[in-house]
Amino acid sequence: MVQTYIVQRGWQLVSVFFFLWLPQLGLAQSNIATKYWVCFKDKHQTRFDPLAYFDFKAIARRQREGLSLMDSTDFPVNESYIAAIQAEASQYVGESRWLNASICYLSSQAAKRVKDLPFVSSIAPVGELPLAPCLHAVSGYDEKLLTAQTDILQYPLFAAQQLDGKNITIAIFDAGFKGTTNNPQLQHLIDHKQIKATYNFVTDRNFVFDYHSHGTMVLSCIAGQEKNTPLGCATGANFLLARTEQTTSESKIEEDNWVRSLEWADKNGADIVNSSLGYTHQLYLRNEMTGHTHLMAKAANTAFAKGILIVNSAGNEGQSWWEIVAGPADSDSILTVGGIDPKSGIHHPQSSYGPNASGVLKPNVSAFFSAIVAVGQKMQTADGTSFSAPLVTGFAACVWQLHPEWTVQQVFHEIQKSGHLYPYFDYAHGYGVPQASHFFEPAKEAEKQFDLVFHAQDSSYHFQLCEPVSNMRHFESEAQDTLRNFVYYHLCDEQGNMTVYHVLIPQEFHGAELEQSDCDDCLIRAHYRGQTIETTRKKIRQTPQK
């Protein structure tokens, strides 16, 4: 059966937040207060001591990135401005240094008075909406998948070099970490004190080990360990655990929790943030998924500029009317992870598609859509890009442990280049599944696997394999071989924008005809078993046939 993916070019003016894995939790209770972002015009008369404020790892990260320790975005919000807002607010929540804003509850009369204050640039309400039903799929424990979910990333190459994320700090933003402290697959994190800090941004206290087990499952896909078999690549990393999500509603209230968590993670020395969260139609319009429009995208881009790598799930909307990646996965500087089916090795139908509304490639890379996760006192199989992202997060931690001198830009781009499809890409798989071999083996020219040929008798263009399918060699593991059993190709328009892409099995690929087009100079890209061809119909016609 031919698997075909067609790019939808029209952005519908429709638009929330969804969890990328959660059971249905019902509807939000009505919110009796109105929450606001209050933005200020300046940071006059503020004092800042970076050595007292930042964890030593946050300082080291800035030094590695060549950044000033006196960046004004890190300066505190003016205390007199905060005091004035507190005097008007029925409840004061907190502030954001990066956005130079306070978060508070105001009556309608207080909101009018605050808006007229001379140092206030704007105020915006933060609404709350009912929680939408979300993807829920948890089943029994699959021992074969347990090994495959890291083998697909070539984790044994990291293990052979004793790379496990040691000295890398990973922050996780989620709905709760219920069962983490007594889960056998996570016991080593407790025993070795690898959880360095926690904070609950929903209740404004430190305790996060309740509420929901989604964060525990995500953590297990980064650092879980079942005897001698890892559930994720970074069993030696340190962690900052933040609860940002309520479990009764999805709302812009959680957007400010996410932004505040990012600043908290920065202050406490995070190198990487894993966010298996997504916000869609209840909060945003599809055309707002530009990578820089909404608050989380802006905060994510600021964090990246400060040397933090954010890894975010693409979303599970591939078969819904929303279809595309969710915020904040649309952000230009977020490493967005799509999901592939472990059985087929290609895009899982529920994994969200790219690009973002600005045409930027999304997802950037992919990993398994299904994974073995720790739940309570046992392990189970769970579905969703919620688990694709942490698998790549653990991979990224090993890469940064191997190259601690690399900037966040280098890590981001090298992970993309490690994708098994690179330099080929599409809007379902990105550059494919990251491969550890990229970081150990010198780049070499791929063996020739196929040609694109022109048939003059009927003016058609065809694929031609260099050897019969039955003679194709096998790779080092079943998981790895799965990745290479398909042919990928896409077509571009006159502006170079991808218009359509396909995935074929080799039996259908040999002799298959390319789609007709009136554009002789438009790009055609095709990929099979490590070989990528980039050409045009004109170049194919001009190539002598053997």
C-alpha positions in Angstrom: 0.0 0.0 0.0 1.4 3.4 -1.0 1.5 5.9 1.9 0.9 9.4 0.6 1.0 12.7 2.5 -0.2 15.9 0.7 0.6 19.3 2.1 -2.3 21.5 2.9 -1.4 25.0 1.9 -4.4 26.9 3.1 -4.2 28.1 6.7 -7.7 28.1 8.2 -8.6 30.9 10.5 -9.5 28.6 13.3 -7.6 27.7 16.3 -6.1 25.6 22.5 -4.2 23.8 24.4 -4.1 20.1 24.3 -2.1 17.6 26.3 -0.3 15.3 24.0 -1.4 12.4 26.1 -4.1 12.5 28.8 -7.3 10.7 29.6 -10.5 12.8 29.3 -10.7 14.9 32.5 -14.0 16.7 32.1 -14.8 20.4 32.1 -13.2 23.4 33.9 -15.0 25.0 36.7 -16.0 28.6 36.0 -13.3 31.1 36.8 -14.7 33.8 39.1 -11.7 36.1 38.7 -10.1 37.7 35.7 -6.4 37.1 35.2 -4.2 39.6 33.4 -0.8 40.1 32.0 0.3 43.7 32.9 3.2 44.8 30.7 5.5 47.6 31.7 7.3 50.2 29.6 10.8 50.0 31.2 13.0 48.7 34.0 14.2 51.9 35.4 15.9 51.9 38.7 16.4 48.2 39.0 19.4 46.5 40.4 20.7 43.1 39.3 23.5 40.8 40.7 23.8 37.8 38.3 26.2 36.0 40.6 23.7 36.0 43.4 20.7 35.3 41.1 21.8 32.5 38.8 22.8 28.9 39.5 26.5 28.4 38.5 25.4 26.3 35.6 23.3 29.2 34.2 26.4 31.4 34.4 28.5 28.8 32.7 25.9 28.4 29.9 26.0 32.1 29.2 29.8 32.1 29.1 29.8 29.2 26.7 27.3 31.1 24.4 29.4 34.3 24.7 26.5 36.2 26.4 26.7 39.1 28.8 25.7 38.4 32.4 24.1 41.8 32.4 21.4 41.3 29.8 18.6 43.6 30.6 16.0 40.9 29.9 17.3 39.2 33.1 16.9 42.3 35.2 14.1 42.2 37.7 10.8 44.0 37.2 10.7 47.4 38.9 9.6 46.8 42.5 7.6 50.1 42.7 5.7 48.9 39.6 5.0 45.6 41.3 3.8 47.3 44.5 1.4 49.5 42.5 -0.1 46.4 40.8 -0.3 44.6 44.1 -2.3 47.5 45.6 -4.9 47.1 42.9 -4.9 43.3 42.5 -7.4 41.0 44.2 -4.6 38.4 43.9 -1.0 38.9 42.7 0.5 35.8 41.0 4.0 36.8 40.0 6.0 38.4 37.2 8.2 37.7 34.2 11.5 39.3 33.8 11.8 38.4 30.2 8.4 39.9 29.3 8.8 42.7 31.9 5.3 42.0 33.1 3.2 41.1 36.1 0.5 38.4 36.3 -2.4 39.2 38.6 -6.2 39.0 39.1 -8.0 42.3 38.7 -11.6 43.5 38.9 -12.9 45.4 35.8 -12.6 48.7 37.7 -9.1 47.9 38.8 -8.1 46.9 35.3 -9.1 50.3 34.0 -7.1 52.0 36.7 -4.0 49.8 36.0 -4.3 50.5 32.3 -4.0 54.2 33.0 -0.8 54.0 35.1 2.0 55.9 33.4 4.5 53.0 33.5 2.1 50.4 32.1 2.3 49.7 28.3 -0.6 47.3 28.0 -2.8 44.8 29.9 -4.3 41.6 28.4 -6.7 39.2 30.0 -5.8 35.6 30.4 -8.8 33.4 29.7 -9.8 29.9 30.7 -11.6 27.4 28.6 -12.8 23.8 29.1 -10.4 21.0 28.6 -10.8 19.3 25.3 -10.9 15.4 25.1 -7.4 14.2 24.5 -5.6 11.2 23.1 -5.5 8.3 25.6 -3.8 5.0 24.8 -2.1 2.9 27.4 -1.7 -0.8 27.1 0.4 -3.7 28.3 4.1 -3.9 28.5 5.9 -4.8 25.2 9.4 -6.0 25.9 10.5 -5.8 22.3 9.5 -2.1 22.1 11.5 -1.4 25.3 14.7 -2.1 23.5 13.7 -0.7 20.2 12.7 2.8 21.5 16.4 3.6 22.2 17.9 1.3 19.6 16.2 3.3 16.9 18.4 6.2 18.0 21.5 4.0 18.1 21.8 4.4 21.8 24.3 1.5 22.2 26.9 3.7 20.5 26.4 6.3 23.3 26.5 3.5 26.0 29.7 2.2 24.6 31.3 5.6 25.2 29.7 5.8 28.7 27.4 8.7 27.7 24.2 8.9 29.7 23.6 12.6 30.1 25.8 13.1 33.1 26.3 16.7 34.1 23.5 17.8 31.8 20.5 19.4 33.6 17.0 18.8 32.0 13.9 20.6 33.0 10.5 19.0 32.4 7.3 21.0 32.2 4.2 18.9 32.8 1.0 18.3 34.7 2.5 16.4 37.6 4.9 13.6 38.6 2.7 11.3 40.5 4.5 8.1 41.6 8.0 9.3 40.6 9.4 8.9 44.1 8.4 5.3 44.5 8.7 4.0 41.0 11.3 1.2 40.6 12.3 2.4 37.1 13.2 5.9 38.5 14.6 4.8 41.9 18.2 5.6 40.7 17.2 9.3 40.3 16.1 9.4 43.9 19.0 7.4 45.3 21.6 9.5 43.5 19.8 12.8 44.2 19.4 13.6 40.5 16.2 15.7 41.0 17.8 19.0 41.8 14.7 21.2 42.2 10.9 21.2 41.8 8.2 23.8 41.6 4.5 23.8 41.2 3.4 26.8 39.2 -0.2 26.0 39.5 -0.3 26.1 43.3 2.9 28.1 43.9 4.6 25.6 46.1 7.5 23.1 45.6 5.5 19.8 45.7 5.0 18.2 42.3 4.8 14.5 43.0 1.0 14.2 42.6 -1.8 15.5 40.4 -1.1 13.4 37.3 1.4 10.7 36.2 2.0 12.1 32.7 5.2 13.9 33.8 6.4 10.6 35.4 5.9 8.8 32.1 7.8 11.6 30.3 10.6 11.5 32.8 10.9 7.7 32.4 11.3 8.1 28.6 14.3 10.3 29.3 15.9 8.6 32.3 14.0 5.4 33.2 15.9 2.2 33.8 14.5 -1.4 33.8 17.3 -3.5 35.3 20.1 -3.1 32.6 17.8 -1.8 29.9 17.2 2.0 29.6 13.8 3.4 28.8 15.6 6.6 27.6 19.1 7.7 26.8 19.9 10.0 29.7 19.8 7.9 32.9 22.7 10.0 34.4 21.2 13.5 33.8 20.0 15.9 36.5 16.4 17.2 36.6 14.3 20.2 37.3 10.6 19.2 37.6 8.0 21.9 37.0 4.2 21.4 37.2 2.7 23.9 34.7 -0.6 22.3 33.8 -3.9 22.0 35.5 -5.8 18.8 35.0 -9.3 20.3 34.9 -8.9 22.9 32.1 -6.7 24.0 29.3 -6.2 27.8 29.4 -4.0 30.8 28.8 -3.4 30.6 32.6 -1.2 27.7 31.8 0.6 29.8 29.1 1.9 32.1 31.8 2.9 29.1 33.9 4.9 27.8 31.0 6.7 31.2 30.5 7.4 31.5 34.2 8.7 27.9 34.3 11.1 28.7 31.5 12.6 31.6 33.4 12.8 29.4 36.5 14.6 26.7 34.5 17.1 29.2 33.2 17.8 30.6 36.6 18.4 27.0 38.0 20.8 26.1 35.2 18.8 24.0 32.8 20.6 23.0 29.6 17.6 21.3 28.0 13.8 21.7 28.5 11.4 18.9 27.6 7.8 20.1 27.0 5.4 17.4 26.0 2.6 19.9 25.9 0.7 21.6 23.1 -1.8 24.4 22.7 -4.2 24.5 19.8 -7.7 25.9 18.8 -8.9 26.9 22.3 -6.1 29.4 22.6 -4.9 30.2 19.1 -5.7 30.5 15.4 -3.8 28.3 13.0 -2.3 31.4 11.3 -0.8 32.4 14.7 1.5 29.3 14.5 4.2 31.5 13.0 7.0 30.6 15.4 7.1 34.1 17.0 3.5 35.3 17.6 2.2 34.0 20.9 3.9 34.4 24.3 5.3 30.9 24.6 7.0 31.2 21.2 8.5 34.5 22.2 9.7 33.1 25.5 11.1 30.0 23.8 13.1 32.1 21.4 14.5 34.1 24.3 15.5 30.9 26.1 17.2 29.7 22.9 19.1 32.9 22.7 20.3 32.3 26.3 21.6 28.8 25.4 18.7 26.5 26.3 17.6 23.8 24.0 13.8 23.2 24.1 12.5 19.9 22.8 8.7 19.9 22.3 6.2 17.3 21.1 4.7 18.1 17.7 1.2 17.1 18.8 -1.3 14.4 18.0 -3.6 16.3 15.6 -2.6 14.7 12.4 -6.1 13.2 11.9 -8.0 16.1 13.3 -9.2 19.3 11.6 -6.4 21.2 13.3 -3.8 18.8 11.8 -0.7 21.0 12.2 1.9 21.4 15.0 0.7 23.1 18.2 2.2 26.0 20.1 4.9 26.2 21.3 6.1 23.6 18.9 5.7 26.1 16.1 8.6 28.2 17.5 11.5 28.7 15.1 14.0 27.8 17.8 12.3 24.7 19.3 13.4 21.3 18.3 10.0 19.9 17.5 9.6 16.1 17.5 7.1 14.2 15.4 6.1 10.5 15.9 6.7 7.5 13.7 4.9 4.1 14.0 7.3 1.6 15.5 5.8 -1.2 13.3 6.1 0.6 10.0 9.0 3.0 10.6 7.1 5.9 9.0 4.9 8.8 10.2 2.2 7.8 12.6 -1.1 9.2 11.3 -2.0 11.0 14.5 1.3 12.9 14.7 0.9 16.5 13.7 2.2 17.9 10.4 4.2 21.0 9.6 5.3 23.5 8.5 4.5 26.3 10.8 2.5 29.3 9.5 5.7 31.0 8.4 6.8 28.0 6.3 9.5 26.9 8.7 10.2 23.2 8.8 8.3 21.3 11.4 8.7 18.7 12.8 12.5 19.0 12.9 13.1 15.3 13.7 11.1 12.2 14.7 11.1 9.3 17.2 8.7 6.5 18.2 5.1 7.5 18.7 4.7 4.5 21.0 7.0 3.9 24.0 7.3 1.9 27.2 6.8 4.2 30.1 6.8 3.9 33.9 3.4 4.2 35.5 2.9 3.7 39.2 4.8 0.5 40.1 4.9 -1.0 36.6 5.6 -0.3 33.0 3.1 0.0 30.2 3.0 1.0 26.5 1.7 4.5 25.8 1.0 6.4 22.6 1.6 10.0 21.7 4.3 12.5 20.6 4.4 13.2 24.4 6.9 10.3 24.4 8.6 11.0 21.1 10.0 14.2 22.5 11.6 12.8 25.7 13.3 10.1 23.7 15.0 12.8 21.7 15.6 14.9 24.8 17.7 12.0 26.3 19.5 11.7 23.0 20.3 15.5 23.0 21.7 15.2 26.6 24.2 12.5 25.4 25.2 14.7 22.5 25.8 17.7 24.8 27.7 15.5 27.2 29.9 14.4 24.3 30.5 18.0 23.1 30.0 20.3 26.2 31.8 23.1 24.3 29.1 23.2 21.6 26.6 26.1 21.6 22.9 25.5 21.6 22.9 26.4 17.8 25.4 23.7 17.1 23.6 21.1 19.2 20.3 22.0 17.4 21.7 21.8 13.9 23.8 18.7 14.5 20.8 16.8 15.9 18.9 17.7 12.7 21.9 16.6 10.6 21.9 13.3 12.4 18.4 12.5 11.2 18.4 9.3 9.2 16.8 11.1 6.2 19.2 14.1 6.1 19.5 16.2 3.9 16.1 15.0 2.8 13.1 16.3 4.8 9.4 16.5 4.7 6.5 17.9 6.9 5.7 14.5 8.4 9.1 13.2 9.4 11.3 16.3 9.5 14.9 15.1 8.9 14.0 11.7 10.3 15.1 9.9 13.4 18.4 11.2 15.0 21.3 8.7 14.8 24.1 8.5 17.3 26.5 7.3 14.6 26.6 10.8 13.2 28.6 11.9 16.2 31.2 9.2 16.0 31.7 8.2 12.3 33.1 10.5 9.7 30.7 11.6 7.0 30.9 9.5 3.9 29.2 9.6 0.5 26.2 7.4 0.5 26.2 4.3 -1.8 24.1 4.7 -4.9 20.7 3.1 -4.5 18.6 4.6 -7.3 18.3 6.9 -10.3 15.6 9.2 -11.6 15.3 8.6 -15.4 13.4 10.1 -18.4 11.4 7.9 -20.8 11.4 9.8 -24.1 8.7 7.6 -25.7 6.0 8.9 -23.4 7.8 12.0 -21.9 7.5 10.4 -18.4 9.9 10.4 -15.4 10.6 7.3 -13.3 12.5 5.9 -10.4 15.0 3.1 -11.1 16.6 1.0 -8.4 20.2 0.0 -8.8 19.6 -3.6 -7.6 16.6 -5.8 -7.2 14.7 -5.5 -3.9 15.3 -9.1 -3.0 19.1 -8.4 -3.0 18.9 -5.5 -0.6 21.2 -6.0 2.5 19.9 -5.9 6.1 21.2 -3.5 8.7 22.5 -4.0 12.2 19.2 -4.3 14.0 15.6 -4.8 13.2 14.8 -1.3 14.5 17.4 0.3 12.2 16.4 -1.8 9.2 12.8 -0.5 9.6 13.9 3.0 9.0 15.5 2.2 5.7 12.8 0.2 4.0 11.0 3.1 2.4 11.5 5.6 -0.4 10.7 9.2 0.3 10.3 12.0 -2.3 8.8 15.4 -2.5 8.1 18.1 -5.2 8.4 21.8 -4.9 6.8 24.8 -6.6 8.4 27.7 -8.4 9.2 29.4 -5.1 10.9 26.3 -3.7 8.0 25.5 -1.3 7.2 21.8 -0.8 3.8 21.1 -2.3 3.5 17.3 -2.0 5.4 14.4 -0.5 5.2 10.6 -0.7 6.4 7.5 1.0 6.6 4.3 -1.1 7.8 0.8 -0.4 10.6 -0.4 -2.7 8.5 -2.8 -4.6 6.2 0.1 -5.7 9.2 2.4 -6.1 11.1 0.5 -8.9 9.7 1.9 -12.1 7.2 4.2 -10.4 6.3 7.3 -12.3 6.8 10.8 -10.8 3.8 13.1 -10.7 3.3 15.2 -13.8 4.3 18.9 -13.6 4.5 21.9 -15.9 7.5 23.2 -14.0 10.8 22.0 -15.5 13.0 23.9 -13.1 11.2 23.0 -9.8 13.1 21.0 -7.3 12.5 17.2 -6.9 14.1 15.5 -3.9 14.2 11.8 -3.3 15.7 9.6 -0.6 16.4 5.9 -0.2 18.8 4.0 2.1 21.0 7.0 2.8 21.1 8.4 -0.7 19.4 11.7 -1.5 19.0 13.1 -5.0 18.1 16.7 -5.6 17.3 17.6 -9.2 14.7 18.9 -11.6 12.9 17.5 -14.6 15.2 19.4 -16.9 18.3 17.9 -15.3 16.8 14.4 -15.5 16.2 14.8 -19.3 19.7 16.1 -19.8 21.3 13.1 -18.0 22.6 10.4 -20.4 20.8 7.1 -19.8 23.0 4.1 -19.1 
